[in-house]
């Protein structure tokens, strides 16, 4: 919008008003912030004053308790550290404003000294030095307490004065800001009113000029144009557009006059052409009637051919169904044969594993027999050693008997050795019997394992023969499946061509029917054309009358 003069003026006024509103909002926010800060600081000052007042009361009560200790003779509770009392905890957690921070800091040392002296008095009293404790209480603690109370009073006054000053300053800022906001609002309203008044006055004058010119144009005088004067922006654009519209109306009226003359001549020519068109339509209707009769006969023949094509399609569909079933049976047979072949291969592998296991067990049992024979030999050797030991023990007993009293101990040892030899012989005999039983059972087991190995070999041979038979069945099933697939493909192609033939016949039948229908429609259209030609002739006459009326209406405009 290159020449948007009105828009610029209104937008400028809007921006100025918005800036003033923004400034008023900022000032309001500033006032609220200052008031909030002042309120917080006043609350802090009030809290500090309350804490200081509590500190006075607490320390006066503490002094009274110490003094009561001297009167009642009962030891008071031990004084707390300066950081543990109620005032101390608040004092070290509170941050004072800079205005009274110096006076506030003066409380720390006297307060700590007060608690130290109080603790010293309590210690002296506890250990029985009552006189010394009372002397310190009167000479040091009381003056120091008065000093602290005076400082607390001074700090309290400073805090209250500071709170009052903050509140007064906040109230002063609030009043000044309210005045500034009112000034901005009044100035903004005056500025907006001035912009609105001048803009409305600038717009209304040229619009009145355009309105008076438009009344003349509405009366038929297209020679009058609006005077643009010294206006600019959208008003100048509106004036130019109005003058352009009037010039366009002049051209339209001129063109309508010329076209009215042309339409009058065309209506006369149209009346003549409508008569000739009516005659040609009658001849076309006769020809189309003959075409419609031939199309009806052709449609009957195509219907019979279509029925034969549908029967062929049904036969092809049934043949495809039989081929599909044969293919499914062949595939199922091939899958069953494949599963049987896989099961036989698994059985062969399992029988091979069983055969190897039987052979391994046979070898192990035979090795066990050989080891049993070796153990028997060792047991025989042990039996011989036991016999020799028994004989030696007997000889030793005889020699001990000859030795008399000196050989009595040796005789006892010889008797024990003889008993051990006899036990060894009995154990060796038992082991020999067990080994003989194991060897006999090993022989029987070995013979049974050899028979099992022969049976496994026979089963393995039979299964291999069955696997070869299944492989032949699988080959035949694959051949059957291939033949069924070929048959299915042929049936599918036959079905496809039958369906295509049926679609072609249906298209031809539809075309013939459409041709017949079109012929009937053309015949009807010819009749309608005759009626239309008559209507065109009447319309041409009416058009001529309308053109004459239009010419009279246009002639009232002055161009």
Secondary structure, DSSP 8 states (H G I E B T S, - for coil): -TT-HHHHHHHHHHHHHHHHHHHHHHHHHHHHHHHHHHHHHHHHHHHHHHHHHHHHHHHHHHHHHHHHHHHH---------TTTSHHHHHHHH----GGGHHHHHHHHHHHHHHHHHHHHHHHHHHTT-HHHHHHHIIIIIHHHHHHHHHHHHHHHHHHHHHHHHHHHHHHHHHHHHHHHHHHHHHHHHHHHHHHHHHHHHHHHHHHHHHHHHHHHHHTTBTT-----TT--THHHHHHHHHHHHHHHHHHHHHHHHHHHHHHHHHHHHHHHHHHHHHHHHHHHHHHHHHHHHHHHHHHHHHHHHHHHHHHHHHHHHHHHHHHHHHHHHHHHHHHHHHHHHHHHHHHHHHHHHHHHHHHHHHHHHHHHHHHHHHHHHHHHHHHHHHHHHHHHHHHHHHHHHHHGGGGHHHHHHHHHHHHHHHHHHHHHHHHHHHHHHHHHHHHHHHHHHHHHHHHHHHHHHHHHHHHHHHHHHHHHHHHHHHHHHHHHHHHHHHHHHHHHHHHHHHHHHHHHHHHHHHHHHHHHHHHHHHHHHHHHHHHHHHHHHHHHHHHHHHTTSB-
